[in-house]
Amino acid sequence: MNNLYKIYLVHWFKCESTSLVSVVINFKDDFIDSSAFLNSDKENETVIFHHATIQKQYLVEE
């Protein structure tokens, strides 16, 4: 499988909770990174970062 350009960014914002989430899926270099900024205008705001390695990839074409 040619993964030369298989990098995806998913990003969304929830207005009602003022939360922002981003996910980067990089099939070229086999990793996923995510970050979240939750409840940014409240006392319980939280910042989260995660990194994971993709162990296996399977391409399913229909």
ABEGO torsion letter per residue (X at the ends): XBAAABBBBBBBBBAAAGBBBBBBBBAAAGBBBBBBBBGAABAABBBBBBBBBBABBBBBBX
